[in-house]
Amino acid sequence: MVLPFHLVFCDVAIIYPQDPVLRMGSNLTASCWVHPDLGVHASSLFWTLNGQQLPSSLYRVLSPTNLSVTLAGLNASRQTSGDNLVCHNHKGHILAGSCLYVGMPPQKPVNLTCWSRNTKDLTCSWAPGGKGETNISTQYRLKYKLRWYGTEKQCEDYTHTQPYSCSITQDLHLFTPYEIWVEASNQLGRATSDVITLDILDVVTTDPPSGVTVSRVGQLEDQLSVRWEAPPALKDFLFQAKYQIRYRLEDSQDWKVMDDVGNQTSCRLAGLRPGTVYFVQVRCNPVGIYGSRKAGIWSEWSHPTAASTPHSERLMSCDSKSSGDSNSTLRRELKQFFGWVRKHAYGCSSMSMKLYDQWRVLMQKSHKARNQVGKHHQGRGTCTQP
C-alpha cells in the first residue's frame, strides 16, 4: 500500500482508508500504519470498534509498521456521525482513528403533497421511500419550475418542526401550473420522486374560521346555536367556502362531524343531550377560488368553544312496562301531586280533575320527547338554519 506523502511525514500513525462510506453488508479491510520512529511493532497493536476491542483473529500483520483488520458483513452505522474504528498501542493509548459510515442509498421519495395557505406561499411535504432510514446523512431537496417556460429552482425554507417539508414564499405565480419534485442524495447514491403538476389556486387552504361562538337556543334542551366568521385573509377572493362542524361531549374524545353545513356561517345543532357541556370546532374549505374547478384543502379546526344545553325539567313519564321501582316512584309522585292540588285548589274536585288531565297530557308529551332525545343521543344530530 502506498500512503499519501503528507500522511507519511506528518503523522505518527494513520488509518487507511480514512472515513469510508460503505453499503450495509459490505466487507472492509483497514490498515493502521505507525511511523518507524515510534519504535512500535505492528504485532503489539490492537483495534476497537465503538469502544469494543476486536478479536485478534481479524488482524493481519502486513509489515513491522502496519497492522490490518478485516470486518465482514458490516451492519448499519449506529449514528449518522459514524462508527469509531480506532487503532491502539499495547498500553491502550489511541494512535489513530477513522469513522465508518455504513448505510444505504436513498430510495425514491413518496407522498409528495403541496398546499398554499391563503395563496401567500406554497408548502410541500413528502416521505422517504422504502423504510425511510438510510443510516447515513441524506439530503432532500425540493425543486420546482413553471411548467412551460420556467427555470429549475430549489426551495430554501426547510421547516425544523417537520423534517420533510419546505415552503416557497417568494416569486409565486397564480394561474400558471408548477412542476414540483424531490431529490434525495447521499454518498451512496441519489433518487428522485415522481413529478407532480399543480396550480396554486387548486391547493389553497385558509386559516380556521374566526369568531366562533356557541350559545343556547332559548330553553330548548337539545339544541345549541353555532356562529362564526369567514377566514379574513380570503375576504377579497372570489370563492365559495364550505364549512364543517364537529362537536363532542365534555367527557368524551369522540367527535361527531356535521358535513352538510354548506356556505352558511351559522348553524343550529339539534338532538343534543340536555344539561350537558359540548365542545365545538369549525373548519373551512375554499371552493372555486378565481374559478378553479377543484375544491380547496380543509383548514385546521378552530380552537374549541364550549357551551352547555339547558337542564331538563320534565317530569318522569308513565310507562306501562316500568319496573316495580318505577311504579312505586310514580305512585308517590301522584300522591304528592294530588296533595298539592288539594292544598292549592281549596278542595275543589273539578279543579283537581282538570289539573290532573293537564298533567297527564304533559306526561305524555314528556314521554314522547324523551324517546326523541334518546334517539338523537345515538349520534343522529342535525344541523339546521337558525
C-alpha positions in Angstrom: 0.0 0.0 0.0 1.4 3.4 -1.0 0.4 6.2 1.5 0.0 9.8 0.7 3.2 11.8 1.0 1.8 14.3 3.7 0.5 11.4 5.8 3.8 9.6 5.9 5.8 12.6 7.2 3.2 14.5 9.3 1.5 11.7 11.4 2.9 9.2 13.9 0.1 6.8 12.9 -2.8 6.8 10.4 -5.7 4.5 9.4 -6.4 3.9 5.8 -9.0 4.2 4.3 -10.0 7.3 6.3 -13.7 7.7 7.0 -15.0 5.3 4.3 -18.7 5.2 3.3 -19.9 1.7 2.7 -23.2 -0.1 1.9 -24.7 -2.4 4.5 -23.3 -5.9 4.2 -20.0 -4.8 2.7 -16.6 -6.0 3.8 -13.8 -3.7 4.9 -10.1 -4.2 5.4 -8.5 -1.2 7.2 -4.7 -0.7 7.9 -3.1 1.0 10.8 0.3 2.3 9.8 2.7 3.6 12.5 5.8 5.7 11.9 9.1 3.7 12.2 10.5 6.4 14.6 7.8 5.5 17.1 9.6 2.2 17.8 6.3 0.2 17.9 5.9 -3.2 16.2 2.6 -3.8 14.5 2.1 -7.1 16.3 1.7 -5.1 19.6 -1.2 -3.0 18.3 -4.9 -3.8 18.6 -8.2 -2.4 17.2 -11.5 -1.2 18.8 -14.9 -0.5 17.1 -17.1 1.8 19.1 -15.1 1.1 22.2 -15.2 -2.7 21.9 -11.9 -4.5 21.3 -12.0 -6.5 18.1 -10.7 -10.1 18.3 -7.1 -10.7 17.1 -8.3 -13.4 14.7 -9.4 -10.5 12.5 -5.9 -9.0 12.4 -3.0 -9.4 9.9 0.5 -8.1 10.3 1.4 -6.6 6.9 4.8 -5.3 7.9 6.6 -4.4 11.2 4.8 -1.0 11.0 1.4 -2.0 9.5 -1.5 -3.9 11.1 -4.7 -4.6 9.2 -8.2 -5.6 10.4 -10.9 -7.2 8.2 -14.6 -6.6 9.0 -17.2 -8.7 7.2 -20.9 -8.0 6.6 -21.0 -4.6 8.1 -24.1 -3.6 9.9 -25.6 -0.1 9.6 -24.0 2.7 11.5 -25.5 3.3 14.9 -25.5 7.0 14.4 -25.2 9.5 11.5 -21.8 10.7 12.8 -20.4 7.2 12.0 -18.9 4.3 13.9 -15.5 4.8 15.5 -12.7 2.5 14.3 -9.6 3.1 16.5 -6.0 1.8 16.5 -4.3 1.5 19.9 -0.8 0.7 21.1 -0.1 -2.1 23.6 -0.8 0.2 26.5 -4.2 1.2 25.1 -3.3 4.7 24.0 -5.0 5.9 20.9 -2.7 6.1 17.9 -5.3 6.9 15.1 -9.0 6.7 14.3 -11.4 6.6 11.5 -15.2 6.9 11.1 -17.2 4.2 9.3 -20.3 5.3 7.6 -22.4 2.3 6.7 -25.8 2.6 5.2 -27.9 2.5 2.1 -28.5 4.9 -0.9 -31.9 6.7 -0.6 -35.0 5.3 -2.3 -37.4 7.3 -4.3 -39.3 9.8 -2.1 -43.0 9.3 -2.0 -46.3 11.0 -0.9 -45.3 14.4 -2.3 -48.2 16.8 -1.3 -48.4 20.6 -1.6 -50.8 23.3 -0.3 -50.9 27.1 -0.2 -52.1 29.0 2.9 -54.2 31.9 1.7 -52.2 31.9 -1.6 -49.3 33.5 0.2 -46.9 30.5 0.0 -46.6 27.0 -1.4 -45.6 24.4 1.1 -44.8 20.8 0.2 -44.2 17.7 2.3 -43.0 14.2 1.4 -41.8 10.9 2.9 -38.6 9.0 2.3 -39.0 5.9 0.2 -38.8 2.3 1.5 -38.2 2.0 5.2 -37.0 5.6 5.2 -33.8 5.1 7.1 -30.5 5.2 5.2 -28.4 5.2 8.4 -26.1 7.9 6.9 -26.6 11.6 6.3 -29.1 12.0 3.4 -30.1 15.4 1.9 -33.6 16.1 0.5 -34.1 19.0 -1.9 -37.5 20.2 -3.1 -37.2 21.5 -6.7 -39.7 23.3 -8.9 -40.2 25.2 -12.1 -43.0 26.8 -14.0 -44.3 24.1 -16.3 -43.7 25.6 -19.8 -41.0 28.2 -19.6 -39.6 28.3 -16.1 -36.0 27.6 -15.0 -35.4 25.0 -12.3 -35.3 26.4 -8.8 -34.7 25.0 -5.3 -36.8 25.6 -2.2 -34.7 27.2 0.6 -37.1 27.4 3.5 -37.0 24.0 5.1 -39.0 23.7 8.3 -37.5 22.4 11.5 -40.8 21.2 13.0 -41.5 18.9 10.1 -38.4 17.0 8.9 -39.6 16.5 5.3 -41.2 19.8 4.4 -40.3 23.1 2.6 -42.1 26.4 1.9 -41.8 28.5 -1.2 -42.5 32.1 -0.2 -41.2 34.3 -3.0 -42.0 34.9 -6.7 -45.2 32.9 -6.6 -47.2 32.8 -9.8 -51.0 32.3 -9.9 -52.9 30.9 -12.9 -49.7 29.0 -14.0 -49.0 25.4 -13.3 -45.9 24.3 -11.5 -43.8 21.1 -11.8 -42.5 20.0 -8.4 -40.3 17.1 -7.3 -37.9 16.0 -4.6 -34.4 14.8 -5.0 -32.7 12.7 -2.3 -29.0 12.1 -2.2 -26.2 10.8 0.0 -22.7 9.4 -0.6 -24.0 6.1 -1.8 -26.5 7.4 -4.4 -29.5 9.5 -5.3 -33.2 9.1 -6.1 -35.9 11.4 -7.5 -39.6 11.4 -6.7 -42.4 11.5 -9.3 -43.0 15.0 -10.7 -46.4 16.5 -9.7 -48.1 19.3 -11.6 -50.4 21.8 -9.8 -51.8 25.3 -9.9 -51.6 27.2 -6.6 -55.3 28.1 -6.8 -56.2 24.4 -6.8 -54.4 23.7 -3.5 -55.5 26.7 -1.3 -56.2 26.2 2.4 -57.3 29.0 4.7 -56.8 30.0 8.3 -59.5 28.5 10.5 -62.8 30.4 10.8 -62.6 33.1 13.4 -65.1 34.4 16.0 -66.6 31.1 16.7 -69.4 31.4 19.3 -71.7 28.7 20.7 -74.9 29.7 22.6 -78.2 28.2 23.8 -81.4 28.4 21.8 -83.7 29.8 24.4 -84.7 27.0 26.8 -84.5 24.3 24.1 -82.8 21.5 26.0 -81.4 19.6 22.9 -80.1 22.5 20.8 -77.1 24.9 20.5 -76.5 27.7 18.0 -73.1 28.0 16.4 -71.9 31.1 14.6 -68.5 32.1 13.0 -66.9 34.4 10.6 -65.3 33.6 7.2 -61.5 33.5 7.1 -60.4 37.2 6.8 -57.4 36.5 4.6 -59.6 35.5 1.7 -62.2 38.2 2.1 -61.4 39.8 -1.3 -61.1 36.5 -3.3 -63.8 35.1 -5.5 -64.7 31.8 -3.9 -67.4 29.9 -2.1 -66.5 28.3 1.1 -67.6 25.0 2.5 -67.7 24.6 6.3 -67.7 21.6 8.6 -68.6 21.5 12.3 -67.6 18.9 14.8 -68.7 18.6 18.4 -68.1 16.3 21.4 -69.3 15.8 24.9 -67.1 17.3 27.6 -66.1 13.9 29.0 -65.6 12.2 25.6 -62.8 12.2 23.0 -65.2 11.1 20.2 -66.0 13.9 17.8 -69.2 13.9 15.7 -68.8 15.7 12.3 -71.6 17.7 10.5 -70.7 17.6 6.8 -73.7 19.4 5.4 -73.2 22.9 6.7 -72.6 24.4 3.2 -71.7 28.0 2.8 -73.6 29.5 5.7 -71.8 30.9 8.7 -74.2 29.8 11.3 -75.8 26.5 12.3 -78.1 25.0 14.9 -77.1 21.7 16.4 -80.1 19.6 17.3 -80.6 16.3 19.1 -78.2 17.0 21.9 -78.3 15.8 25.5 -79.9 18.2 28.0 -77.8 19.7 30.7 -74.5 18.8 29.0 -71.4 20.7 28.1 -70.3 20.4 24.4 -67.1 21.4 22.7 -67.5 22.7 19.2 -65.0 23.4 16.4 -65.4 24.7 12.8 -63.2 24.5 9.7 -63.3 25.9 6.2 -62.6 24.6 2.6 -62.4 27.3 -0.1 -64.1 26.1 -3.2 -63.5 27.6 -6.7 -61.1 30.4 -6.0 -60.9 32.6 -9.0 -62.9 30.0 -11.0 -60.7 27.0 -10.1 -62.6 23.7 -10.8 -61.1 21.9 -7.8 -62.1 22.0 -4.2 -59.5 23.5 -1.9 -58.0 21.9 1.2 -59.6 21.8 4.6 -58.2 24.3 7.1 -57.2 23.4 10.6 -60.0 23.2 13.1 -60.7 26.4 15.1 -60.0 26.5 18.8 -62.6 24.5 20.8 -65.5 26.6 22.1 -67.7 25.3 24.8 -71.4 25.8 25.8 -73.9 23.7 27.7 -77.5 22.8 26.9 -80.2 23.7 29.5 -81.2 21.1 32.1 -84.4 19.1 31.6 -87.2 20.0 33.9 -89.7 17.5 32.6 -91.4 15.0 34.9 -90.9 11.3 34.7 -93.0 9.6 32.1 -95.7 6.9 32.7 -94.7 3.6 31.1 -96.8 0.5 31.4 -93.7 -1.6 31.2 -91.9 0.2 34.0 -90.3 -1.8 36.8 -91.8 -2.0 40.3 -89.5 0.7 41.5 -90.7 3.0 38.7 -94.3 2.3 39.6 -93.6 3.0 43.2 -92.0 6.3 42.3 -94.9 7.2 40.0 -97.5 6.4 42.8 -95.5 8.6 45.2 -95.4 11.4 42.7 -99.2 11.1 42.1 -99.9 11.2 45.8 -97.7 14.3 46.1 -99.5 15.8 43.1 -103.0 15.4 44.5 -101.8 16.7 47.8 -100.6 19.8 46.1 -103.9 20.1 44.2 -106.0 19.8 47.3 -103.8 22.4 49.0 -103.9 25.0 46.2 -107.4 24.2 44.8 -109.1 24.5 48.2 -110.9 21.2 47.9 -112.5 21.9 44.5 -112.7 18.4 42.9 -113.5 19.7 39.4 -110.4 21.9 39.6 -108.4 18.8 40.7 -109.6 16.7 37.8 -108.8 19.5 35.3 -105.3 19.9 36.6 -104.9 16.1 36.6 -105.9 16.0 32.9 -103.5 18.7 32.1 -100.8 16.9 34.0 -101.5 13.6 32.1 -101.1 15.5 28.7 -97.8 16.9 30.0 -96.6 13.5 31.0 -97.4 12.0 27.5 -95.6 14.8 25.8 -92.6 14.3 28.1 -92.6 10.6 27.3 -92.5 11.3 23.6 -89.8 13.9 23.9 -87.6 11.6 25.9 -87.8 9.0 23.2 -86.7 11.6 20.6 -83.8 12.8 22.8 -82.7 9.2 23.3 -82.6 8.6 19.5 -80.7 11.9 18.9 -78.1 11.0 21.6 -77.1 8.0 19.5 -75.4 10.4 17.0 -78.2 11.5 14.8 -77.7 15.2 15.4 -78.7 17.6 12.6 -77.5 21.0 11.5 -80.3 23.4 10.6 -80.5 27.0 9.6 -81.1 29.1 12.8 
